[in-house]
Amino acid sequence: MKKLYIIIAICLSFTTTLMAQNFCSAQFSYAQNGNTASFSPSNFIDSFHFQTHLWSFGDGVSGGTSNPSHTYNTCGTYTVLHVTNTYDWNQTLVCSDSFAMTITIQCPNSCNINASYTYTIDANNMVHFTNTSTSNQNIDSVFWNFGDGSSSMANNPTHQFTPGYHAVCLTVQSFIPGAICVDYYCDTIFINTPPPPCNLSANFSIQANGNDFTFTNLSSSADSMMTFWNFGDSSFASGNVVNHTYNQPGTFSVCMMISQANNCMADTCMNITWGAPRNSNARIYSYPNPATENSTINVTLLKASTMDVAVYNMQNKLIAKKKQSGSIGLNPVRMNMASWPKGIYTIVILSNGEKLVTRIEKL
């Protein structure tokens, strides 16, 4: 009988020791959902004991609940410390324990990077690139392949191309834990061939028979040109050899304008006189000339009258007209040329029965 008591006592002692060890254990497990970790103690507590918990999550934040959840602001590796104190129903400390575990909060390996660029081409065929790529991470590397054997790692490079088509590709990368985000964007850039230099020189001859005149284009390579004539009396013509008859005597400024397919142009003027010269009451000139947007035709009148203004292009087509009252003295006639194509224009002003003619070049 005594041996039975001894065995029971040993069993009770072993059970008490085992329970005490389970009460005191601060070991824990955890589960991760995104950057949030949920912690669970590994011990068990019966109804005769209670336990306090202290957690240090490794990022400067602590907690005191038994099964806490903690959200980390950044991914990385953290050492989590769990400290427990176990008390009996008399609030007597039974045991204490601590346990530390290193955990890793994984960053989501999602790439959100989009490569793109824009560019402009200046007058010297120099191309200026602007990197417009976007990413939810920092863009860590940039690589440009200009398609002509050269490249650049600058963010916004400038590159000189030869004439022709060039496929330019931009590759951007972002490095995140466990992954590399990469995207690329390609576009084809066309560089125009520079036009040949403009070396045109205009020259023509005049043959007169009374009031009948023959004008001949003597410019070199005249057959490859377009030739336009302004006879100074509001009459126009085209061609390398033209005839014109003047209906009234006077002095006329005859102008020949030549052009080639590459927008190379030249012009020249000569004054001719037929019959008795007129006593003009007006003078005309334009400024600035050539012009880009606006020019002023200055008309000096010796008599007040209405001025009828007409504008003709190189094809002798009327493109604009207006009326303006004129007084004795200087009368500015302002011309808005912003919408006109580049070229040479003839301005004809009728005043007091006279035709005043001048030319303006639009750049």
BELCORLIN-V585839 format. One record per backbone hydrogen bond with DSSP energy under -1.0 kcal/mol. NH is the residue of the N-H (numbers start at 1). CO is the residue of the C=O. If there is no record, write none. Layout:
# BELCORLIN-V585839
{{NH CO} {NH CO}}
This chain:
# BELCORLIN-V585839
{{5 1} {6 2} {7 3} {8 4} {9 5} {10 6} {11 7} {12 8} {13 9} {14 10} {15 11} {16 12} {17 13} {18 14} {19 15} {20 16} {21 17} {22 18} {23 19} {24 20} {25 21} {29 40} {31 38} {33 36} {36 33} {37 70} {38 31} {39 68} {40 29} {42 27} {49 46} {50 87} {52 85} {54 83} {55 63} {56 81} {57 61} {63 55} {70 37} {72 35} {76 105} {78 103} {80 101} {81 56} {82 99} {83 54} {84 97} {85 52} {86 95} {87 50} {88 92} {91 88} {94 86} {95 86} {97 84} {99 82} {101 80} {103 78} {105 76} {110 108} {114 134} {118 130} {120 128} {122 126} {125 122} {127 159} {128 120} {129 157} {130 118} {132 116} {134 114} {136 112} {140 173} {141 173} {143 171} {144 152} {145 169} {146 150} {152 144} {159 127} {164 191} {166 189} {168 187} {169 145} {170 185} {171 143} {172 183} {173 141} {174 181} {176 179} {179 176} {181 174} {183 172} {185 170} {187 168} {189 166} {191 164} {205 216} {207 214} {209 212} {212 209} {213 244} {214 207} {215 242} {216 205} {217 240} {218 203} {224 221} {225 222} {226 259} {228 257} {229 237} {230 255} {231 235} {237 229} {239 227} {242 215} {244 213} {246 211} {250 274} {252 272} {254 270} {255 230} {256 268} {257 228} {258 266} {259 226} {260 264} {263 260} {266 258} {268 256} {270 254} {272 252} {274 250} {280 278} {283 300} {285 298} {287 296} {291 361} {295 335} {296 287} {297 333} {298 285} {299 331} {300 283} {301 329} {302 281} {305 326} {307 324} {308 350} {309 322} {310 348} {311 320} {312 346} {313 317} {316 313} {319 311} {320 311} {322 309} {324 307} {326 305} {329 301} {331 299} {333 297} {335 295} {337 293} {340 337} {343 362} {345 360} {346 312} {347 358} {348 310} {349 356} {350 308} {351 354} {354 351} {356 349} {358 347} {360 345} {362 343} {363 291}}
